[in-house]
Amino acid sequence: MRAGGSWIAGTRPARVIAARGADVFAALDEIARGGFWVGYVAYDAGRAIERIAPRTDDDLGIPDLAFARFDERFPLSALDGFAGPAPRLGHGISSLTRPQHAACVDAVHELLLEGECYQVNITRRLTFDAAPDPLVLFGAIARATPAPHAGVCCFGPPLHGLAVVSASPELFLRVEGRDVETKPIKGTHADAGALRESTKDHAENVMIVDLARNDLGRVCEFGSIRAPRLFDIEAQPGLHHLVSTVQGRLRPGVRLAELVRATFPPASVTGAPKPRVLQAIEDLEPVRRGVYCGAFGWIDGDRDRAELAVAIRTFTIANGRTSFGVGGGIVADSRADLEWAETQLKAARLLRAAGAYEDEPVGAR
């Protein structure tokens, strides 16, 4: 895992915790009591927070939470140990074809016109009938796309070979004692200048910052929430992001599970207002997201510290297959063709590194 400017590694996990539904928050309470843990909270854990009428089946069959405790860790100066034959994921099948994705954009526009919501994040999932070595895949994507929150966790036999490989650029929650920070990304473009001048992307970013402020307001001291930085442009290989920073100070006694419950799923991969948007996503997307758009990172229960990234640019390996999600926020002036192109831009470099490709037109499952 990335931990600030360095890499840390652990082997032979001392314990693995997995949970589903409302048990996710009891598991987080246990994790926060002590030890250094690495793992994820799946997007679908949001079903235990907001009331959502289910429309999709659990085809992935993975836990809503999985964390492994590592009692022995060591620093890594480089990723040389992750070299190996280049991964070959091959052909990916999209959960949405281009016309189906356009229909989703049109449906969101109708919701916006009716005043149901202000922004909805629409995603699609690529599924590959291959299960590469997670460490080799991680090495390939980490070298191709150096990301501030990159990491890999292999859960081993307790979870039937489940592994998560992430090159996330986005901070969901950083906790230091009672200080908490989130850095939502909303706005992606290959050209930094175009992103800087885009009123659409700035408007999207403001809406998500407001949602993040509201989420933190549920658990932070009154008057402590601030947004010290708005609309920073951060460069990633091949693209640029519009990033803002929101900070707050947790009320005394607020535990990690309560913080996650107040802010989950992450604002930037849902929309506003969140309860209505979560149902819209359930109604429009044909498959569940799984780990994608959840949170992935580490929790140090001994030091009251945690760093969880938004699980984007993330591969999930389970049941002999690999899934990879990609999406974007839809607002009133979104164009379906440009939104589809943005999903391709976000995925392109990682798919190349993974030996993966997506034909057009893409068939849907």
PATI-288356 format. One record per residue: z negated, x negated, y negated of N, C-alpha, C in turn; residue number from 1. Coordinates in steps of 0.001 Angstrom, whole numbers. Atoms other than C-alpha are relative to their C-alpha. Example, Ala and Ser with C-alpha at 12.3 -4.5 7.8 and 13.67 -1.06 7.14 Angstrom:
<atoms>
     n.c3     n.c1     n.c2    ca.c3    ca.c1    ca.c2     c.c3     c.c1     c.c2  num
        0     -890     1190    -7800   -12300     4500        0     -900    -1200    1
       60      820     1190    -7140   -13670     1060     -730      770    -1090    2
</atoms>
This chain:
<atoms>
     n.c3     n.c1     n.c2    ca.c3    ca.c1    ca.c2     c.c3     c.c1     c.c2  num
        0     -829     1193        0        0        0        0     -864    -1244    1
      170      576     1326      458     -902    -3617    -1394      340     -494    2
     1282     -220      666    -2882    -1311    -5357       54     -780    -1302    3
     -235      704     1251    -2175    -2105    -8980     1207     -903      130    4
    -1118      931      -61      -25    -5214    -9144      113     -754     1301    5
       -6      758    -1252     -699    -6378    -5592      200      936     1183    6
     -136     -738    -1248     -156    -5328    -1989    -1256     -196      831    7
     1079      134     -970    -2900    -4609      503      481      572     1330    8
     -402     -440    -1333    -2529    -4133     4241    -1233      160      867    9
     1068     -187     -964    -4737    -2897     7032      592      282     1364   10
     -442     -262    -1376    -4382    -2791    10802    -1164      599      771   11
     1008     -571     -884    -6254    -1034    13603     -949      941     -749   12
      874     -938      705    -7587     2000    11727    -1224      354      826   13
     1250     -298     -687   -11200     2713    12564     -118     1480      344   14
       88    -1438     -227   -10724     6466    12369     1182      689     -661   15
    -1042     -832      593    -8056     9080    11678     -536     1424     -117   16
      383    -1391      230    -8818    12474    10152     1262      806     -287   17
    -1103     -917      264    -6304    15339    10254     -576     1396     -184   18
      509    -1340      286    -6742    18860     8908     1143      905     -427   19
     -965    -1012      433    -4878    22068     8164     -713     1059     -837   20
      521    -1120      761    -5336    24900     5686    -1212     -364     -836   21
     1189      204      826    -8699    25247     3970     -842    -1178      472   22
      756     1155     -506   -10136    22482     6201      389    -1295     -709   23
     -424     1183      755    -8198    20007     4027    -1091     -442     -973   24
      945      361     1054   -10897    20151     1356    -1328     -483      568   25
     1161      552     -693   -13789    19648     3755      292    -1434      451   26
     -383     1352     -413   -11883    16611     5079      -38     -959    -1191   27
       38      857     1192   -11464    15242     1536    -1438     -314     -402   28
     1411      265      298   -15202    15630      949     -555    -1077      924   29
      489      997     -949   -15901    13625     4101      577    -1375     -312   30
     -650     1269      311   -13368    10930     3163     -642     -650    -1216   31
      526      545     1254   -14861    10547     -322    -1420     -533      137   32
     1376      468     -171   -18322     9800     1129      -73    -1503      249   33
       56     1435     -228   -17354     6253     2052     1160     -502      829   34
    -1098      618     -718   -14757     3858     3397     1277      -16     -812   35
    -1310      114      647   -11235     2908     2398     1019      706      886   36
     -886     -869     -763    -8667     5482     3489     1402       -7     -599   37
    -1394     -128      428    -4877     5721     3331      591     1220      694   38
     -610    -1163     -628    -2942     8910     3902      615      953     -993   39
     -723     -974      814    -1483    12094     2507     -682     1360       22   40
      248    -1438       11    -2118    15676     1489     1367      640     -161   41
    -1334     -598       24     1023    17693     2285       83     1082    -1076   42
     -262    -1072      967     2566    20021     -276     -497     1336      529   43
      335    -1305     -581     1896    22895     2125    -1493      278       27   44
     1423     -281      172    -1859    22468     1648     -223      933    -1180   45
       94     -928     1124    -1200    24440    -1537     -147     1443      434   46
      152    -1361     -514    -1123    27554      657    -1472      385      148   47
     1431     -274      -74    -4907    27218      916     -626      112    -1388   48
      504      -71     1373    -5236    27200    -2890      488     1266     -689   49
     -593    -1185      610    -2859    29874    -4138      416      987     1092   50
     -409    -1018     -962    -2058    33159    -2408     1524       91        5   51
    -1454       36     -119     1527    32806    -1177      405      830     1214   52
     -538     -757    -1130     3381    35335      960      977     -895      752   53
     -842      961     -716     4929    33157     3698     1383      560      299   54
    -1385     -359     -304     8710    33217     4125      638     -996      971   55
     -598     1058     -821     9313    30007     6095     -946     -383     1132   56
      781      449    -1150     8170    28690     9468     -400    -1462     -162   57
      451     1388       -8     6266    25459    10028      818     -776     1028   58
     -891      680     -950     9196    23629    11619     -352    -1463      176   59
      354     1411     -116     7770    20145    10961    -1194     -218      926   60
     1122       73     -918     4511    20787    12811     -940    -1165     -224   61
      900     1120      304     2499    18092    11017    -1238      537     -710   62
     1210     -457      699    -1067    18335     9627      224      109    -1507   63
      -40      -97     1460    -1606    19375     6022     -682    -1192     -653   64
      652     1224      474    -3778    16266     5636     -117     -967     1160   65
      271     1059     -971    -3909    12980     7499     -385    -1262     -772   66
      461     1249      605    -5917     9907     6449     -557     -905     1092   67
      525     1004     -921    -6739     6709     8306     -944     -924     -761   68
      970      898      634    -9808     4597     7511      206    -1422      512   69
     -204     1411     -332    -9314      836     7411    -1212     -795     -467   70
     1188      783      338   -12494    -1209     7571      348    -1454     -287   71
     -448     1377      259   -10551    -4485     7529     1340       52     -729   72
    -1221       38      805    -7948    -5122     4825      221    -1418     -488   73
     -307     1336      504    -6180    -8177     3515     1148       95     -998   74
    -1076      -31      998    -3896    -8989      583     1298     -530      580   75
    -1327      501     -334     -168    -9537      960      640     -546    -1269   76
     -681      568     1162     1733   -11830    -1377     1462      404      -55   77
    -1409     -393      -58     5157   -10613     -239      183      934     1184   78
     -300     -946    -1072     6869    -8253     2170      792     -649     1128   79
     -791      701    -1005     8354   -10918     4429     -298      493     1413   80
      364     -449    -1332     6476    -9561     7412      640     1314      403   81
     -626    -1281     -287     8426    -6319     7162     1506     -128      179   82
    -1427      197     -230    11835    -7857     7757      352      420     1427   83
     -475     -391    -1316    13912    -6741    10693     1414      502      -97   84
    -1349     -560       61    17247    -5240    11649       43     1152     -992   85
     -123    -1055     1005    18477    -2970     8880      -86     1370      668   86
       93    -1340     -614    17503      652     9603     1332      729      -78   87
    -1235     -773      -42    20306     3040    10506     -357     1468      276   88
      342    -1408     -170    19255     6621     9886     1218      856      318   89
    -1219     -739     -284    22845     7816     9958      150     1241     -854   90
     -384    -1197      740    23982    11281     8944    -1184      947     -183   91
     1060     -942      309    21542    13632     7217      544     1398     -257   92
     -365    -1396      204    21770    17434     7280     -891      576    -1093   93
      752     -554     1111    20726    19151     4049     -444     1421      303   94
      498    -1362     -164    18571    22279     4078      735      984     -899   95
     -801     -829      899    20764    23589     1232     1373     -629     -176   96
    -1324      462      384    24505    23291      797       89       34    -1520   97
     -187      -42     1453    25833    22764    -2707       75     1446     -518   98
      -11    -1388      481    26709    26509    -3079    -1367      685      122   99
     1325     -595     -149    23293    27503    -1745     -957     -515    -1075  100
      822      572     1062    21613    25128    -4189      341      653    -1341  101
     -415     -664     1239    23650    26648    -7033     -550     1415      -71  102
      553    -1355      -25    22517    30116    -5934    -1496      -18     -324  103
     1418      147      343    18907    28923    -6149     -179     -209    -1505  104
       63      221     1450    19518    27675    -9683      229     1316     -737  105
     -264    -1309      623    21000    31082   -10589    -1220      924      132  106
     1175     -852     -215    17970    32840    -9083    -1148     -405     -926  107
     1034      460      927    15617    30672   -11144      327      453    -1423  108
     -393     -467     1332    17615    31511   -14279     -374     1472     -195  109
      388    -1408       94    17002    35200   -13518    -1508      137     -217  110
     1457      -28      180    13261    34565   -13195     -385     -401    -1420  111
      280      451     1364    13299    32735   -16531      337     1097    -1007  112
     -405    -1073      910    15180    35563   -18252     -971     1172       43  113
      946    -1101     -153    12690    38076   -16882    -1405     -365     -462  114
     1306      438      472     9782    36018   -18250    -1001     -274     1097  115
      901      248    -1124     8371    35329   -14792     -595    -1407      -39  116
      441     1386       25     8102    31581   -15368      805     -772    -1037  117
     -644      847      997     9168    28694   -17593      834    -1123      629  118
     -678     1096     -689    10331    26117   -15069     -337       91     1479  119
      214       -3    -1453    10779    25964   -11291      669    -1232      582  120
     -558     1162     -675    11257    22824    -9230      645      446     1308  121
     -731     -362    -1217    13910    23369    -6541      362    -1277      756  122
     -246     1199     -805    14208    20870    -3689      816      349     1240  123
     -675     -133    -1286    16241    20319     -572     -438    -1159      883  124
      482      988     -959    15425    18386     2563     1144     -504      846  125
     -946      623     -911    17643    15949     4420     -735     -333     1302  126
      598      269    -1306    16905    15721     8146      928     -885      814  127
     -751      979     -781    18016    12801    10316     -528       15     1433  128
      390       15    -1411    17990    12836    14121     -218    -1438      465  129
      346     1382     -328    16498     9362    14255    -1425     -251     -458  130
     1369      359      349    13021     7834    14134     -101    -1523      -26  131
       -1     1457       71    13253     4237    12908    -1411     -567       -2  132
     1276      700      138    10468     1670    13004     -475      176    -1443  133
      434     -253     1381     8398     2722     9942     -164    -1263     -835  134
      203     1234      754     7581     -876     8978     1326     -614     -426  135
    -1326      495      363    11245    -1900     9033      589      862    -1118  136
     -499     -903     1045    12184     1182     6998     -709     -273    -1311  137
      761      295     1218     9403      442     4534      469    -1288     -661  138
     -466     1262      570    10504    -3163     4101     1339      153     -692  139
    -1337     -176      580    14086    -2065     3437      -55      753    -1322  140
       -1     -775     1236    13271      554      828     -852     -655    -1079  141
      833      670      998    10522    -1491     -858      763    -1122     -683  142
     -808     1051      629    12956    -4344    -1409     1112      588     -858  143
    -1102     -603      757    15724    -2018    -2605     -488      725    -1241  144
      530     -805     1102    13513       93    -4870    -1464     -354     -211  145
     1402      336      274    10363    -1695    -6051     -657     1136     -784  146
      630    -1168      605     8049     1213    -6876    -1486     -265     -192  147
     1410      294      284     4573     1184    -8421     -979      587      989  148
      924     -635     -945     3103     3389    -5681      562        1     1415  149
     -603       83    -1325     5007     2258    -2606    -1059     -209     1072  150
      919      215    -1097     3337     2305      774      543      562     1300  151
     -341     -522    -1321     3585     3014     4484    -1294      172      780  152
     1144     -197     -881     1037     4479     6884      488      563     1321  153
     -352     -436    -1354     1534     4794    10639    -1280      509      671  154
     1221     -609     -510     -984     7160    12204     -173     -185     1503  155
      137      403    -1382     -254     6102    15755     -232     1132      980  156
      139     -989    -1085    -1136     7891    19022     -799     1246     -364  157
      738    -1234      283    -3735    10287    17534      870     1109     -583  158
     -880    -1004      603     -923    12036    15627     1432     -157      500  159
    -1295       17     -692     1942    11395    18059     1075     -766     -769  160
     -973      863      652     3598     8634    16070      383      393    -1414  161
     -285     -404     1381     3544    10355    12655     -109    -1207     -927  162
       22     1082      988     4382     7937     9818      587      503    -1309  163
     -493     -317     1339     4951     8210     6068      387    -1305     -671  164
     -537     1174      687     7082     5716     4141      409      441    -1394  165
     -208     -504     1359     7090     6073      365      351    -1111     -970  166
     -307      868     1143     8636     4429    -2684     -176      826    -1269  167
      236     -927     1110     7069     6825    -5174     -169     -730    -1325  168
      200      562     1335     7374     6030    -8891    -1044      757     -811  169
      770     -925      835     4968     8795    -9974    -1460       77      411  170
     1433     -109     -224     1183     8772   -10320     -441     1461      -74  171
      586    -1334        6     -470    12040    -9339    -1417      -40     -552  172
     1378      112      457    -4148    11106    -9719     -490    -1427      168  173
      747     1268      -81    -5913     7861   -10537    -1430      307     -433  174
     1403     -293      265    -9696     8155   -10367     -782    -1301      -25  175
      915     1136      126   -12159     5523   -11594    -1345      578     -421  176
     1251     -667      337   -15655     6984   -11386      290     1431     -422  177
     -267    -1350      518   -15419    10079   -13581     1257       54     -859  178
    -1234       26      783   -12277     8979   -15438     1191      311      899  179
    -1151     -406     -790    -9062    10593   -14203     1249      -41     -865  180
    -1270      133      718    -5430    10050   -15161     1124      505      881  181
    -1226     -396     -681    -2104    11624   -14199     1174     -354     -895  182
    -1167      423      778     1378    10496   -15257     1229      738      513  183
    -1133     -777     -506     3906    13276   -14639     1347     -528     -480  184
    -1393      328      303     7604    12438   -14507      773     1311      -94  185
     -934    -1114       98    10039    15022   -15771     1123     -447     -922  186
    -1159      543      693    13477    13799   -16773      463    -1265      695  187
     -572     1142     -713    15721    11449   -14783     1462     -134     -372  188
    -1396      228      388    18988     9855   -15859      354    -1452      284  189
     -457     1384     -200    21051     6787   -15090       36     -770    -1305  190
     -152      614     1321    21387     6112   -18841    -1265      240     -817  191
     1239     -143      759    18169     5421   -20772      245      639    -1357  192
     -310     -572     1296    19838     6296   -24069      214     1498       63  193
     -229    -1438     -175    21013     9676   -22816    -1312      725      263  194
     1298     -612     -278    17521    10391   -21502     -832       94    -1277  195
      766       21     1254    15981     9430   -24841      447     1111     -940  196
     -542    -1010      902    18249    11914   -26649       32     1399      598  197
     -130    -1278     -688    17992    14756   -24131    -1111      968     -409  198
      994    -1005      371    16235    17757   -25674     -450      798     1224  199
      367     -724    -1225    16321    19496   -22265    -1107     -738      742  200
      985      757     -760    14404    16695   -20547    -1331      -86     -741  201
     1240       28      764    11883    16459   -23378     -730     1340       98  202
      623    -1317     -109    11277    20212   -23221     -642      182     1374  203
      568      -56    -1348    10760    20019   -19439    -1292     -797       68  204
     1159      882      -57     8332    17154   -19907    -1202      631     -694  205
     1094     -641      734     6264    19043   -22492     -628     1114      830  206
      531    -1092     -817     5936    22052   -20188     -883     -524     1121  207
      775      543    -1111     4699    19899   -17329    -1274     -679     -507  208
     1216      578      595     2274    18003   -19581    -1015     1098     -284  209
      906    -1116      260      807    21353   -20656     -632      505     1292  210
      532     -442    -1286      434    22362   -17007    -1022    -1006      532  211
      938     1025     -455    -1239    19050   -16153    -1302       52     -796  212
     1200     -134      834    -3638    19455   -19083     -833     1202      443  213
      697    -1205     -445    -4488    22959   -17917     -687     -222     1345  214
      583      280    -1313    -5062    21785   -14331    -1258     -859     -139  215
     1164      874      173    -7398    18981   -15411    -1127      719     -730  216
     1012     -731      746    -9164    21368   -17760     -948      797      882  217
      867     -746     -916   -10592    23172   -14733    -1198     -819      463  218
     1049      850     -576   -12720    20186   -13743     -487    -1087     -952  219
      367     1060      940   -12984    17937   -16824     -905      528    -1111  220
      862     -348     1128   -15477    17903   -19679      830      568    -1141  221
     -669     -600     1149   -14536    20059   -22641      235    -1071    -1073  222
     -345      952     1050   -12734    17995   -25272      399    -1381      479  223
     -301     1358     -498   -12130    15014   -22974     1478     -194      330  224
    -1395      118     -446    -8502    15782   -22083      896     -375    -1175  225
     -932      450     1041    -5851    13968   -24066     1272     -504      646  226
    -1291      540     -458    -2245    12870   -23760      351    -1178     -902  227
     -180     1138      897    -2210     9358   -25232     1430     -502      -91  228
    -1388      460       28     1434     8709   -24350      916     1121      471  229
    -1003    -1004     -344     4381    11097   -24338     1384     -634       11  230
    -1417      330      -49     7997    10517   -23303      282    -1501      105  231
     -344     1401     -283     7772     6884   -22212     1207      -29      935  232
    -1136      174     -900    10995     5740   -20584     -297    -1180      915  233
      295     1021     -998    10320     3834   -17379     1241     -241      849  234
    -1194      371     -757    13088     1962   -15602     -339     -179     1474  235
        1      252    -1435    13597     2081   -11850     1406     -476      351  236
    -1346      458     -354    16508      423   -10049     1003     1153       50  237
    -1073     -985      -21    19574     2518   -10847     -251     1254     -806  238
      276    -1211      774    17831     5155   -12984    -1194     -219     -922  239
     1120       39      935    15296     5905   -15711     -742     1332       42  240
      830    -1195      -23    12417     8374   -15913     -677      200    -1350  241
      781     -358     1173    10708    10208   -18768    -1415      307      487  242
     1353      -40     -543     6971     9767   -18211    -1010      228    -1121  243
     1106     -202      935     3897    11073   -20037    -1328     -260      715  244
     1314      322     -548      208    10273   -19547    -1027     1011     -485  245
     1073     -931      320    -2657    12775   -19413    -1285     -543      616  246
     1269      552     -460    -6290    11668   -19145    -1133      989     -259  247
     1176     -820      199    -9670    13344   -18843    -1214     -639      640  248
     1249      487     -602   -13302    12822   -17835     -620     1140      799  249
      506    -1033     -896   -14600    14758   -14858    -1421      431     -392  250
     1350     -484      223   -17639    16948   -15320     -936     -596     1048  251
      939      549     -989   -20785    15591   -13630      -26      862     1256  252
       80     -704    -1271   -20850    16492    -9966     1317      429      586  253
    -1312     -368     -535   -17135    17160    -9599      436    -1043     1025  254
     -401      913    -1064   -15995    15657    -6306     1523      -22      131  255
    -1443      175     -142   -12544    14503    -5248      667     1265      527  256
     -609    -1205     -564   -11870    17633    -3180      175     1075    -1068  257
      -97     -990     1072   -12570    19833    -6206     1099     -376     -981  258
    -1066      468      889   -10263    17695    -8374     1370      283      609  259
    -1283     -250     -650    -7440    17926    -5838      298     1495       16  260
     -209    -1447      -27    -7922    21684    -5468      459      513    -1369  261
     -334     -462     1348    -7661    22095    -9271     1394     -408     -441  262
    -1247      574      512    -4484    20057    -9649     1163       61      981  263
     -985       74    -1093    -2568    20596    -6396      689     1338      205  264
     -913     1136      -69      330    20777    -5717      294     -579    -1397  265
     -206      637     1306     1321    18333    -8487      887      823     -929  266
     -692     -816     1000     2575    19912   -11704     1499     -276      -52  267
    -1400      372      240     5859    18002   -11898      934      468     1112  268
     -856     -407    -1119     7109    19193    -8490     -179     1476      344  269
      129    -1441     -166     6190    22845    -8906      641      695    -1191  270
     -514     -674     1180     6618    24331   -12388    -1112      786     -654  271
     1007     -735      750     4857    26758   -14699      449     1449     -199  272
     1388      162     -468     2957    28998   -14340      -41     -219     1507  273
      -41      485    -1380     2036    27467   -11015      -90     1096     1068  274
       58     -992    -1086      974    30540    -8963     1326      742      203  275
    -1268     -717     -142     4214    32405    -9701     1092     -921      531  276
    -1027      957     -408     6307    29290    -9206     -111     -330     1485  277
      163      309    -1421     4824    28527    -5788      602     1100      875  278
     -619    -1076     -769     5916    31946    -4576     1516      -45     -134  279
    -1454      112      188     9384    31470    -6090      573    -1087      897  280
     -447     1086     -870     9717    28167    -4233       20      469     1458  281
       75     -520    -1368     8622    29873    -1009     1158      955      281  282
    -1063     -986     -180    11196    32620    -1541     1389     -641       41  283
    -1336      560      177    14116    30335    -2411      316    -1152      949  284
     -278     1160     -848    13748    27171     -320      -74      401     1475  285
      -53     -487    -1381    14698    27671     3354     -922     -711      968  286
      895      748     -891    12288    25086     4817    -1232     -428     -787  287
     1212      504      639     8782    23881     4123      174    -1461     -396  288
     -155     1358      531     8340    20650     2222     -754    -1053      800  289
      775      989     -741     5717    18983     4411     -677     -981     -932  290
      608     1028      839     4472    15681     2979      691      -60    -1363  291
     -789       91     1229     7262    15698      380     -550      936    -1076  292
      546     -697     1171     5960    16791    -3045    -1511      223      101  293
     1456       11      -59     2370    16448    -1855     -533    -1258     -678  294
      608     1216      555      208    13363    -2485     -134    -1031     1107  295
       75     1098     -964      200     9967     -769     -633    -1196     -689  296
      624     1168      619    -2039     6980    -1424    -1309     -359      663  297
     1247      498     -557    -5515     5551     -986    -1207      569     -731  298
     1276     -475      514    -9108     6667    -1491    -1066    -1001      414  299
     1091      934     -267   -11997     4192    -1781    -1311      732     -257  300
     1215     -795      144   -15071     6295    -1124    -1229     -820     -338  301
     1145      855      306   -17419     3319    -1525     -110     -294    -1490  302
      -24      388     1419   -16374     2715    -5151      419     1136     -923  303
     -412    -1164      802   -15469     6227    -6354     1332     -252     -693  304
    -1328      289      537   -11858     5183    -6800     1044      627      912  305
    -1116     -522     -787    -8590     6709    -5702     1277     -166     -803  306
    -1315       15      626    -4901     6365    -6418      964      736      920  307
     -903     -845     -771    -2659     9128    -5154     1279      193     -783  308
    -1308     -189      622     1047     9221    -5925      552     1361      395  309
     -767    -1157     -410     3279    12269    -5933      955     -464     1105  310
     -783      446    -1161     5032    12060    -2551     1471      371     -164  311
    -1446      -68      153     8587    11821    -3829      575    -1341      424  312
     -644     1197     -551    11154     9224    -2680     -735     -413     1271  313
      888      178    -1144     9292     9597      589      650      493     1285  314
     -494     -332    -1335    10365     9595     4249    -1188      382      888  315
      992     -378    -1007     8349    11400     6938      649     -103     1369  316
     -498      183    -1362     8880    10339    10547     -937      742      939  317
      817     -812     -905     7668    12866    13107      883      661     1041  318
     -682     -721    -1074     8730    14318    16439     1435     -491      222  319
    -1297      585     -277    11668    11933    16819     1033      183    -1088  320
     -934     -203     1106    13218    12848    13479     -608     -536    -1295  321
      431      483     1312    13041    11703     9866      458      994    -1049  322
     -368     -899     1088    12973    13932     6803     -205     -694    -1338  323
       22      602     1336    13576    13031     3170      368     1091    -1002  324
     -237    -1064      964    13311    15462      249      439     -523    -1347  325
     -453      348     1339    14909    15448    -3166      174     1296     -785  326
     -105    -1229      785    14899    17943    -6036     -111     -274    -1484  327
      123      125     1437    14472    18624    -9728     -420     1316     -633  328
      468    -1168      715    13096    21029   -12304     1151      782     -616  329
    -1028     -881      546    15206    24013   -13342     -592      750    -1192  330
      385     -722     1206    14922    25392   -16887     1200      817     -475  331
    -1012     -964      436    16982    27835   -18945     1377     -622     -182  332
    -1311      607      249    19735    25376   -19870      430     -963     1098  333
     -428      825    -1133    19993    23696   -16454     1360      469      508  334
    -1295     -279     -615    23500    23486   -15000      -58     -402     1463  335
      113      236    -1435    23785    23743   -11233      699    -1288      424  336
     -719     1198     -418    26388    20979   -10955     -749    -1267     -390  337
      744     1177      438    24276    18546   -12979    -1313     -140      777  338
     1229       75     -774    21125    19443   -11069      272     -562     1395  339
     -377      561    -1300    22882    18732    -7766      257    -1506     -126  340
     -287     1427      214    24133    15418    -9151    -1285     -793     -189  341
     1271      698      191    20580    14535   -10176     -698     -241     1335  342
      602      225    -1321    19355    15029    -6610      693    -1162      709  343
     -735     1107     -631    22091    12667    -5426     -375    -1344     -626  344
      387     1229      694    21168    10084    -8080    -1361     -484      493  345
     1341      379     -427    17516    10140    -7039      -13     -551     1421  346
       13      379    -1419    18371     9741    -3362      844    -1223      312  347
    -1074      920     -394    21299     7313    -3476     -499    -1372      437  348
      389     1380     -305    19603     3916    -3535     -861      -75     1262  349
      857        1    -1178    16986     4799     -944      788      296     1267  350
     -805     -302    -1183    19524     6322     1415      833    -1205      420  351
     -763     1219     -350    21676     3197     1206     -888    -1002      713  352
      914      961     -613    18662     1031     2019     -383      414     1413  353
      402     -511    -1308    17827     3277     4980     1169      131      966  354
    -1166     -168     -861    21358     3160     6388      305     1465      237  355
     -181    -1448     -112    21647     6893     5696     1112      457     -917  356
    -1039     -565      849    24377     9042     4261       17     1509      136  357
      -92    -1458       45    25111    12643     3362     1443      354     -322  358
    -1386     -416      230    28580    14111     3722       45     1178     -968  359
     -243    -1211      799    30050    16675     1346     1287      641      508  360
     1151     -889      201    30217    19544     1802    -1020     -154     1108  361
     1089      201     -940    26848    19430     3519     -269     1294      737  362
      353    -1177     -769    26092    21846     6337    -1489      274     -102  363
     1424     -378       96    22787    23722     6277     -523      410     1359  364
      668     -464    -1219    20332    24288     9083     -712     1299     -278  365
</atoms>
